[in-house]
Amino acid sequence: MKKTVCRILIFVLFIVSFYTGFWLYPIIMLEGEDEVSKMYNDIVKDEKIAIEIARIAVKSVYGSDDSSYIAKLDSASDLWTVVGVLPEGWLGGVAEVIIDKNDGRIVNITHGK
C-alpha cells in the first residue's frame, strides 16, 4: 500500500513539474546568468551610497545610530569598508560594515566595544 502511494505521488510530482516547466529553471538560469550580472554590476558607485547602506544595516542590527561614517574603497577586491567615527572626547566602539561594490551585499558587519 505504501509503495503504491509513494509511486503515485512521485508520478504526480513528475507530471506537475514537467508541465509547469520547473525542470527548465536551472537551464534558464544558466543561460541568463551573464545578463543578470551585467545588469547589477557596480551598484554602490560612491561613498555616499555606501554610507547610507551601512547606516541602514547598523540601525537594523544594533538599534539607533547617530554616528558619522567614513568610507574607503578597496579597488582590488571591490569592497567598501565603512567605519563609524566617534565625536572628539567620546569613548566606545564604532560600527564597521563591509559592502560589496558590485551588488550592494553586506559582506560583514561588526561593532567594537
C-alpha positions in Angstrom: 0.0 0.0 0.0 2.7 2.5 1.0 4.8 1.7 -2.1 1.8 2.3 -4.3 1.0 5.7 -2.7 4.7 6.7 -3.0 4.8 5.7 -6.7 1.6 7.7 -7.4 2.9 10.7 -5.5 6.2 10.6 -7.4 4.4 10.2 -10.7 2.1 13.2 -9.9 5.1 15.4 -8.9 6.9 14.4 -12.1 3.9 15.3 -14.3 3.3 18.6 -12.4 7.0 19.6 -12.7 7.1 18.7 -16.4 4.0 20.7 -17.3 5.0 23.8 -15.2 8.5 23.9 -16.7 10.1 23.7 -13.2 12.7 21.3 -14.5 13.8 24.0 -17.0 14.6 26.5 -14.2 18.3 25.6 -13.9 18.8 25.8 -17.7 17.1 29.2 -17.9 19.3 30.5 -15.0 22.5 29.3 -16.7 21.6 31.0 -20.0 20.7 34.3 -18.4 23.4 34.5 -15.8 25.7 36.9 -17.8 22.8 39.3 -18.5 21.8 39.4 -14.8 25.4 40.0 -13.6 25.8 42.9 -16.2 22.6 44.5 -15.0 23.6 44.6 -11.4 27.3 45.4 -11.7 28.7 48.4 -9.8 25.6 49.2 -7.7 27.4 51.0 -5.0 29.1 53.7 -7.1 30.3 56.2 -4.5 30.9 56.6 -0.8 27.6 58.4 -0.2 25.7 55.3 -1.2 28.0 53.0 0.8 27.5 55.1 3.9 23.7 55.1 3.5 23.7 51.3 3.2 25.9 51.0 6.2 23.8 53.3 8.2 20.6 51.3 7.5 22.4 48.0 8.3 23.8 49.3 11.6 20.4 50.7 12.6 18.8 47.3 11.8 21.3 45.2 13.7 22.3 47.5 16.6 19.4 49.8 17.1 19.6 53.6 16.8 22.8 55.1 15.3 23.8 58.8 15.3 27.5 58.2 14.3 29.3 59.8 11.4 30.9 57.5 8.9 33.8 57.4 6.5 34.0 55.0 3.6 37.0 53.7 1.7 37.0 51.5 -1.4 39.5 48.7 -1.8 39.6 48.6 -5.6 41.5 45.2 -5.6 38.6 43.4 -4.0 35.7 45.8 -4.9 34.7 46.1 -1.3 33.7 49.3 0.5 34.8 49.5 4.2 32.5 51.9 6.1 33.7 52.8 9.6 32.0 54.9 12.2 33.7 57.9 13.7 33.1 58.9 17.4 32.9 62.6 18.3 36.0 64.0 19.9 36.3 63.1 23.5 33.9 60.2 23.4 34.9 56.7 24.4 33.5 53.5 23.0 33.4 51.4 19.9 32.2 52.1 16.4 30.5 50.0 13.7 32.3 48.7 10.7 30.4 47.5 7.6 32.0 45.9 4.6 29.8 46.2 1.4 30.3 44.6 -2.0 30.6 47.3 -4.6 29.1 45.2 -7.4 25.8 44.1 -5.8 25.5 46.0 -2.6 25.6 42.9 -0.5 26.8 43.3 3.1 29.8 41.0 3.5 30.4 41.7 7.2 29.1 43.9 10.0 30.8 44.3 13.4 30.8 46.8 16.3 33.7 47.5 18.7 33.2 48.0 22.4 
